[in-house]
Amino acid sequence: MSTSFTIRPAVPQDAAAINALNREIADEPNNNVLWGAGEYTRTVEDERLIIEERAAAENSTTLIAVSADNKVVGLLACYGGKRQAMRHTAGIGIHVQKDWRDKGVGTALMNAVVDWARTNPVIHRLELDVFTDNARAVHVYENVGFVAEGIKRHMYRKEDGFKDVLMMAMVFLR
């Protein structure tokens, strides 16, 4: 398997591949995402509409990592606030296909969204939540400039019990 990949904005034609990736990751044991096995219920049409909505918004984007053989191997969803008071803040969700972890995909997606946010006149703050025991992800987020802001204790219940969540953010001073 080649480890070559590119990062680009998602387009509506990527909806089926994104949906398949999301389902695959949701069904992984101890997956470090909010979905568990069988809980991912979005349809391909739902994915297409989400891609279109984010592309049309000034403060949102969907980025994907695509392998040399044209498979979607990573996804970063960046969704900005809809109300005036929160338009400047965008949340991030990211995941990478199991075989592509530890190959720079997550870091490349994070660097791409930070670059996008730095040049976006609306975005002032990026934020994310990460399970406190996901050391690999925390390391990536710190390396691209995110700062820990606090912990939500017992925020989620997963197969291995209650999980604490670390809140992290990056603020752009212009």
Secondary structure, 3 states (H helix, E strand, C coil): CCCCEEEEECCHHHHHHHHHHHHHHHCCCCCCCCCCCCCCCCCHHHHHHHHHHHHHCCCCEEEEEEECCCCEEEEEEEEECCCHHHCCEEEEEEEECHHHCCCCHHHHHHHHHHHHHHHCCCCCEEEEEEECCCHHHHHHHHHCCCEEEEEEEEEEEECCEEEEEEEEEEECCC
